[in-house]
Amino acid sequence: MSLSNYEASAFVMHPTNWYAAMLLKDTQGRYLFSDPQSMVQPRVWAKPVVASQTQTVDRFLAGAFDLGAQIWDKEDATVRISENVSDHFLRNLVVVLCESRLALTIYRSTAFVYGSVSNAG
């Protein structure tokens, strides 16, 4: 990605892959990335890591999110709460519906790299 003049600002990985990477050790038993007990924010190479189940297992996304894309908020978020569904009132249940309309514009596709975790190293 640096070859396309974009520096990654973050990584997205499936939690399974991220935790496996966090627990990697060298031959002397030292953690490669950092000690999981002292890590305040998930980071790799000084860049934030977002562990998301929406990311496919064994795949990663690295990107210059601040330069390559923009999220547009098309409508204010709405939250609705109701007890008037079926017998929810009698069972002391509440339904919460949250909605937001967003759009994503990718300005520079070369600012993102999607690849296989097994081939990343």
N, C-alpha and C positions, 0 to 999 in steps of 0.2 A: 504494500500500500504506500509506503514511503517513496517507492519508485514513481508513483503517480502524483507526487508532491502533496500528499495528504497524510497527516499524522493521525493515527487512531486516537480517539478520545475515550473509547470504552469498548468493552467486549461483552457479548451475550452468550451464555452457555447454559445447557441443561444442568439442573442441580446435581444430578448424578456425576456428570463429567467434572463439574467445578469441585465437588468434594473429593473426588478421586485425585484431581490435580493438587488440591491443597494438602493432601496427605502424602504426596510423593517425597521420598527421602533419598539422600545420597548414600554412599557406601559406609559413611560414618554415623548414619542415623540422624543427620540434621535435615530439617525440612528444606526443600528447594526454594519455595516461594516465601514462606514465613511461618512462624510458629502459630498454629491455629488458635491457641489460647491467648495470644497477645495481639491478634489482628483486630483492629477496630473497624475498618471498612474493607470489604473484599477488594483486593487489588492484584493485578499482574503487571509487571514492568511499569509500576507507578500509574497505571490506568485503572479506573473502576471496572469491576466485573458485576454484571447483572445476572443472577441465577434465575432463570425463568423456565417453567414447565412448558411454555409455548414454544421454546426452542427444541428442535429435534435432537434426540439423544445422539451422541457422537458427532455432532455438527457444531460449529461456532459461527458467530458473526462478529467481525471486527470492523469498526467504522469511525470515520470522522463525523460523528453525528451532529456536531455543532456547525460544520461547514457544508455537509453534503445533503442535509434534509431539513425539513421544517414541518411542524405539526400545526395545523390550523384548527382553532376552536370555532366550529360552525354554529354552535348553540350552547347557551349556558347549561350546566349540568342541572338535572332535575331529580328530585327525590320525592317519592310518594309513599305514604304509609297507609295501610288499610287493615281493618279487622273484619270487613264485610265480605269475606270470601268463605263460602261453604259454612262450616261450623267453627271457624276460627275464633269467633267471639266467645263461644261456649267453652272452647278448649284453651282460652287465654293465649292465643297465637296472633302474631302480627306479620303481615307481608310487607316487605320493603322492596321497592322498585327504584333502581338508580339508572339513569340514562345520560349519555353524553354523545354528541355528534362531533366527530373529529375527522379530519382529512390529512393525509400525508403526501407531501410533495418531495420527491427526490430530485435534487438539482444536479448532483454529480454522482453517477453510478460508480465511477472509479474510486470514490471515497469509501467504498464498502467492499469487504472481502468475506465471502461465505465459503466455508470449507469443512473438511473432515478433521476431527480432533486427532484421529490416529495418524494423519499425515501432517499435522501441524508442527511437529518437532522433528 
